[in-house]
Amino acid sequence: MKKQIMNYVAAISFLFVLSSVSAFAQTPTLTANIPFDFQVNGKAMAAGKYTVAEPALPRGTVIIRGIEKPSPAMAFSRRVEDNKAAATTQLVFHRYGNEYFLAKMQVKGQTAGLEFPTTKAERKLIKELSGRHLANNKVEPEIVTVALAQ
């Protein structure tokens, strides 16, 4: 009898965990019209309309998929806290000349954002640009934002 009760408790616990994970996995998919070519995690993406989703697992993963050309890119991120809440839901890019790199994702009203690591291509470009500007070795990117909608 004690073994049966433990089996029932285990089964109910399993169902509870399964239902909470599936509810959490239903995160909203956001859309963006990105008017320039850009890079995500080292993958080149053409200008166009994209969907952006943050699946429940693995945590910190963001999937960006083209609507016209559904070739997805996956990027791992880390949560970062800002001092104030984001005014809009947006993607933040670093721009160096005509090269754009996905840097951050922010959601309106939240102080936490998702920051994407600097890629090898971005680091290489920074190093190249630093060599050109000997008087000022610190190369700062231009910050470009693109609105996200549900």
C-alpha positions in Angstrom: 0.0 0.0 0.0 2.8 2.4 0.9 4.5 1.6 -2.5 1.3 2.4 -4.4 0.9 5.7 -2.6 4.5 6.6 -3.5 3.8 5.7 -7.1 0.7 7.9 -7.2 2.6 10.8 -5.7 5.4 10.4 -8.1 3.0 10.3 -11.1 1.2 13.4 -10.0 4.4 15.2 -9.4 5.7 14.2 -12.8 2.5 15.5 -14.4 2.7 18.8 -12.5 6.3 19.4 -13.6 5.4 18.4 -17.2 2.5 20.8 -17.3 4.5 23.7 -15.8 7.3 23.2 -18.3 4.9 23.1 -21.3 3.2 26.3 -20.0 6.6 28.0 -19.7 7.6 26.9 -23.1 4.8 28.9 -24.7 6.8 32.1 -24.9 5.5 34.7 -27.4 7.2 35.0 -30.8 8.2 38.5 -31.7 8.7 39.9 -35.2 11.1 42.4 -36.6 11.7 44.0 -39.9 15.5 44.4 -40.0 16.5 46.7 -42.9 20.2 45.7 -43.1 22.3 42.6 -43.3 23.6 41.4 -39.9 25.3 38.6 -38.1 24.0 36.4 -35.3 26.5 34.1 -33.5 28.8 34.2 -36.6 26.0 33.5 -39.1 25.2 36.1 -41.8 21.6 37.0 -42.1 20.1 39.1 -45.0 17.9 42.1 -44.4 14.2 41.2 -44.1 11.4 40.2 -41.8 12.3 37.9 -38.9 10.7 36.1 -36.0 12.5 36.1 -32.7 11.7 33.4 -30.0 13.2 32.5 -26.7 12.4 28.8 -26.1 12.2 27.5 -22.5 15.1 25.1 -22.9 18.0 25.5 -23.1 17.7 28.7 -21.1 19.2 31.8 -22.6 18.8 30.6 -26.1 17.3 32.9 -28.8 16.2 31.6 -32.2 16.0 34.1 -35.1 14.2 32.8 -38.2 13.6 34.6 -41.5 10.0 34.8 -42.6 10.8 34.9 -46.3 13.9 32.7 -46.0 13.5 30.5 -43.0 17.1 29.8 -42.3 17.3 30.1 -38.5 20.2 31.3 -36.4 20.5 30.3 -32.8 22.3 32.5 -30.3 23.1 32.0 -26.6 22.7 34.9 -24.3 23.2 35.9 -20.7 20.8 38.0 -18.7 22.0 41.4 -17.7 20.3 43.9 -15.4 19.9 47.6 -16.4 19.3 50.4 -13.9 15.9 51.3 -15.6 13.3 49.4 -17.4 13.4 49.3 -21.2 11.2 51.8 -23.0 10.5 49.5 -25.9 10.9 45.9 -27.0 13.8 45.9 -29.3 16.9 44.3 -30.8 20.2 46.2 -30.3 22.9 45.9 -32.9 26.6 47.1 -32.9 27.4 48.8 -36.1 31.0 49.2 -37.5 30.8 50.8 -40.9 28.4 48.6 -42.9 28.7 45.6 -40.6 26.0 44.9 -38.0 26.2 42.4 -35.1 23.3 41.4 -32.8 24.3 42.6 -29.3 21.2 42.7 -27.1 17.5 42.1 -26.8 15.3 44.2 -24.5 11.6 43.8 -23.5 9.5 46.8 -22.7 9.0 47.4 -19.0 11.7 44.9 -17.9 15.1 45.8 -16.4 16.6 42.5 -17.4 17.8 42.1 -21.0 19.5 39.4 -23.0 23.1 40.2 -24.0 24.8 38.2 -26.8 28.5 37.6 -26.6 30.9 39.3 -29.0 31.6 37.0 -31.9 34.9 36.1 -33.4 34.1 38.1 -36.5 33.2 41.2 -34.4 36.4 41.0 -32.4 38.4 40.6 -35.6 36.8 43.7 -37.1 37.4 45.7 -33.9 41.1 44.7 -34.0 41.3 45.7 -37.7 39.7 49.0 -37.1 41.9 49.7 -34.0 44.9 49.2 -36.2 43.7 51.9 -38.6 43.0 54.5 -35.8 46.4 54.6 -34.1 45.6 57.8 -32.2 42.5 56.3 -30.7 42.9 52.6 -30.2 39.5 52.2 -28.6 36.9 51.5 -31.3 33.3 52.1 -30.2 30.4 50.7 -32.1 27.4 52.8 -33.2 24.3 51.5 -31.4 21.4 50.7 -33.8 18.0 49.5 -32.5 15.2 47.7 -34.3 11.7 47.5 -32.8 10.2 44.1 -32.0 6.4 43.5 -32.2 4.2 40.6 -31.1 
